[in-house]
Amino acid sequence: MGEQDRQLTNRIAVLRSERKMTQKDLAEKAGVSRQTIISIENKKYTPSLALAFEIAHALEAEITEVFQYEFQGGD
């Protein structure tokens, strides 16, 4: 199974919207830049495990509610 068969997806934008949080609000609570949040939301940057937990905590959500690791195609 190659790396292209796996993808980390996230629900950050949906959860932020439900909580009426801006990208800036989330970035400040998670201790990162707004650009980092944008990059993660757009799947251009994969956060470290520690940062993923920080984001989940800032959203007051379980990490599995925020991030999913999907397997695509193959056996």
N, CA, C and O of each residue as an XYZ file, in Angstrom:
300
protein
N       0.849     -1.174      0.000
C       0.000      0.000      0.000
C       0.894      1.236      0.000
O       1.697      1.421      0.914
N       0.761      2.073     -1.010
C       1.576      3.271     -1.114
C       0.996      4.432     -0.341
O      -0.155      4.409      0.096
N       1.825      5.448     -0.185
C       1.383      6.628      0.562
C       0.192      7.306     -0.105
O      -0.647      7.903      0.570
N       0.118      7.213     -1.448
C      -0.988      7.836     -2.159
C      -2.331      7.175     -1.841
O      -3.385      7.738     -2.139
N      -2.295      5.975     -1.234
C      -3.516      5.261     -0.877
C      -4.092      5.706      0.459
O      -5.183      5.281      0.839
N      -3.365      6.560      1.175
C      -3.806      7.011      2.498
C      -3.895      8.534      2.510
O      -3.107      9.227      1.867
N      -4.853      9.023      3.241
C      -5.010     10.481      3.306
C      -5.555     10.886      4.664
O      -6.521     10.307      5.161
N      -4.919     11.890      5.258
C      -5.419     12.465      6.498
C      -6.407     13.563      6.121
O      -6.050     14.527      5.444
N      -7.640     13.410      6.562
C      -8.647     14.429      6.300
C      -9.023     15.079      7.626
O      -8.725     14.555      8.699
N      -9.676     16.221      7.530
C     -10.067     16.908      8.756
C     -11.393     17.626      8.580
O     -11.836     17.902      7.466
N     -12.009     17.919      9.713
C     -13.282     18.622      9.759
C     -13.119     19.967     10.473
O     -14.068     20.475     11.071
N     -11.929     20.531     10.410
C     -11.647     21.764     11.146
C     -12.600     22.887     10.752
O     -13.178     23.537     11.622
N     -12.772     23.122      9.461
C     -13.619     24.226      9.015
C     -15.064     24.048      9.496
O     -15.702     25.013      9.918
N     -15.574     22.820      9.432
C     -16.944     22.541      9.868
C     -17.075     22.785     11.369
O     -18.009     23.451     11.816
N     -16.145     22.250     12.135
C     -16.201     22.406     13.592
C     -16.013     23.864     14.004
O     -16.661     24.336     14.939
N     -15.130     24.573     13.312
C     -14.949     26.007     13.604
C     -16.253     26.752     13.379
O     -16.666     27.568     14.204
N     -16.895     26.466     12.261
C     -18.150     27.125     11.912
C     -19.223     26.846     12.961
O     -19.940     27.753     13.382
N     -19.327     25.587     13.379
C     -20.311     25.225     14.405
C     -20.061     25.981     15.705
O     -20.995     26.278     16.449
N     -18.793     26.288     15.974
C     -18.429     26.965     17.213
C     -18.270     28.484     17.037
O     -17.874     29.199     17.958
N     -18.594     28.946     15.825
C     -18.501     30.375     15.487
C     -17.099     30.922     15.757
O     -16.931     32.012     16.304
N     -16.094     30.129     15.356
C     -14.695     30.516     15.520
C     -14.111     30.883     14.160
O     -14.423     30.249     13.152
N     -13.276     31.893     14.138
C     -12.539     32.220     12.923
C     -11.246     31.402     12.902
O     -10.872     30.781     13.897
N     -10.577     31.414     11.759
C      -9.276     30.754     11.680
C      -8.315     31.406     12.666
O      -7.499     30.724     13.287
N      -8.409     32.709     12.807
C      -7.542     33.430     13.745
C      -7.825     32.997     15.179
O      -6.897     32.776     15.957
N      -9.105     32.874     15.532
C      -9.476     32.429     16.884
C      -8.858     31.062     17.186
O      -8.251     30.858     18.237
N      -9.024     30.139     16.250
C      -8.501     28.792     16.450
C      -6.979     28.808     16.531
O      -6.391     28.138     17.380
N      -6.353     29.563     15.657
C      -4.890     29.651     15.655
C      -4.367     30.142     17.003
O      -3.405     29.594     17.542
N      -5.001     31.167     17.535
C      -4.574     31.714     18.828
C      -4.746     30.691     19.944
O      -3.868     30.549     20.795
N      -5.878     29.974     19.948
C      -6.124     28.968     20.990
C      -5.169     27.782     20.871
O      -4.791     27.183     21.877
N      -4.778     27.442     19.633
C      -3.894     26.293     19.408
C      -2.414     26.689     19.455
O      -1.538     25.824     19.471
N      -2.141     27.987     19.477
C      -0.759     28.454     19.567
C       0.022     28.386     18.268
O       1.234     28.172     18.267
N      -0.694     28.572     17.147
C      -0.042     28.563     15.834
C      -0.510     29.775     15.036
O      -1.344     30.551     15.504
N       0.026     29.930     13.841
C      -0.379     31.046     12.990
C      -1.673     30.705     12.248
O      -2.030     29.538     12.094
N      -2.351     31.733     11.802
C      -3.560     31.555     10.996
C      -3.212     30.792      9.723
O      -3.992     29.958      9.264
N      -2.042     31.076      9.151
C      -1.616     30.396      7.922
C      -1.484     28.890      8.140
O      -1.781     28.105      7.240
N      -1.046     28.487      9.320
C      -0.942     27.057      9.630
C      -2.322     26.417      9.609
O      -2.495     25.335      9.048
N      -3.302     27.072     10.212
C      -4.670     26.548     10.210
C      -5.195     26.451      8.780
O      -5.804     25.447      8.409
N      -4.966     27.475      7.986
C      -5.399     27.466      6.587
C      -4.779     26.281      5.851
O      -5.471     25.559      5.134
N      -3.478     26.086      6.030
C      -2.774     24.997      5.340
C      -3.289     23.626      5.757
O      -3.413     22.730      4.922
N      -3.589     23.456      7.033
C      -4.124     22.174      7.510
C      -5.536     21.957      6.964
O      -5.859     20.865      6.497
N      -6.374     22.989      7.022
C      -7.744     22.869      6.502
C      -7.731     22.481      5.026
O      -8.579     21.707      4.581
N      -6.782     23.011      4.273
C      -6.706     22.759      2.828
C      -5.874     21.533      2.472
O      -5.587     21.289      1.300
N      -5.486     20.760      3.490
C      -4.712     19.523      3.314
C      -3.377     19.753      2.613
O      -2.877     18.871      1.914
N      -2.805     20.935      2.800
C      -1.490     21.239      2.242
C      -0.388     21.003      3.270
O       0.796     21.008      2.934
N      -0.785     20.797      4.520
C       0.167     20.575      5.614
C      -0.446     19.566      6.573
O      -1.602     19.691      6.978
N       0.350     18.568      6.927
C      -0.091     17.567      7.897
C       0.475     17.943      9.261
O       1.693     18.023      9.424
N      -0.389     18.173     10.235
C       0.105     18.583     11.555
C       0.785     17.434     12.283
O       0.506     16.264     12.023
N       1.679     17.785     13.196
C       2.265     16.779     14.071
C       1.148     16.238     14.960
O       0.080     16.841     15.067
N       1.400     15.116     15.584
C       0.403     14.544     16.485
C       0.093     15.509     17.628
O      -1.065     15.676     18.012
N       1.136     16.141     18.168
C       0.935     17.093     19.262
C       0.056     18.266     18.814
O      -0.840     18.685     19.546
N       0.312     18.791     17.617
C      -0.493     19.908     17.124
C      -1.924     19.458     16.845
O      -2.865     20.211     17.094
N      -2.100     18.253     16.337
C      -3.442     17.742     16.096
C      -4.238     17.714     17.409
O      -5.409     18.091     17.442
N      -3.587     17.264     18.484
C      -4.255     17.259     19.790
C      -4.546     18.679     20.266
O      -5.605     18.925     20.844
N      -3.629     19.619     20.037
C      -3.856     21.023     20.423
C      -5.065     21.597     19.697
O      -5.886     22.294     20.293
N      -5.168     21.298     18.410
C      -6.299     21.800     17.615
C      -7.598     21.195     18.126
O      -8.588     21.905     18.303
N      -7.598     19.898     18.361
C      -8.799     19.242     18.894
C      -9.195     19.850     20.239
O     -10.371     20.117     20.486
N      -8.213     20.064     21.098
C      -8.481     20.672     22.404
C      -9.062     22.078     22.242
O     -10.017     22.447     22.925
N      -8.476     22.855     21.333
C      -8.954     24.218     21.101
C     -10.389     24.215     20.575
O     -11.154     25.144     20.837
N     -10.749     23.169     19.834
C     -12.114     23.044     19.313
C     -13.051     22.351     20.295
O     -14.238     22.176     20.019
N     -12.496     21.950     21.466
C     -13.269     21.220     22.470
C     -13.919     19.986     21.848
O     -15.110     19.725     22.018
N     -13.084     19.234     21.116
C     -13.558     18.036     20.422
C     -12.557     16.904     20.616
O     -11.395     17.135     20.950
N     -13.023     15.682     20.402
C     -12.123     14.538     20.401
C     -11.300     14.572     19.123
O     -11.781     15.027     18.085
N     -10.072     14.099     19.189
C      -9.203     14.137     18.016
C      -9.810     13.369     16.845
O      -9.640     13.762     15.691
N     -10.515     12.281     17.135
C     -11.137     11.495     16.068
C     -12.339     12.196     15.442
O     -12.785     11.820     14.357
N     -12.860     13.205     16.119
C     -13.934     14.023     15.548
C     -13.355     15.054     14.577
O     -14.032     15.496     13.649
N     -12.097     15.428     14.803
C     -11.447     16.455     13.993
C     -10.696     15.845     12.810
O     -10.804     16.332     11.685
N      -9.944     14.788     13.063
C      -9.091     14.177     12.040
C      -9.486     12.737     11.773
O      -9.827     11.992     12.692
N      -9.438     12.352     10.500
C      -9.678     10.980     10.091
C      -8.562     10.567      9.136
O      -8.092     11.366      8.325
N      -8.151      9.315      9.246
C      -7.125      8.770      8.369
C      -7.826      7.785      7.459
O      -8.271      6.728      7.906
N      -7.926      8.126      6.181
C      -8.700      7.324      5.245
C      -7.798      6.509      4.343
O      -6.769      6.982      3.861
N      -8.207      5.290      4.132
C      -7.517      4.400      3.191
C      -8.349      4.378      1.921
O      -9.572      4.239      1.967
N      -7.664      4.518      0.770
C      -8.377      4.567     -0.497
C      -7.865      3.482     -1.440
O      -6.663      3.233     -1.522
N      -8.783      2.848     -2.141
C      -8.417      1.855     -3.157
C      -7.681      0.671     -2.591
O      -7.659      0.467     -1.377
N      -7.076     -0.113     -3.460
C      -6.249     -1.253     -3.034
C      -7.051     -2.371     -2.441
O      -8.282     -2.360     -2.471
N      -6.341     -3.346     -1.897
C      -6.978     -4.537     -1.304
C      -7.311     -4.278      0.133
O      -7.852     -5.153      0.809
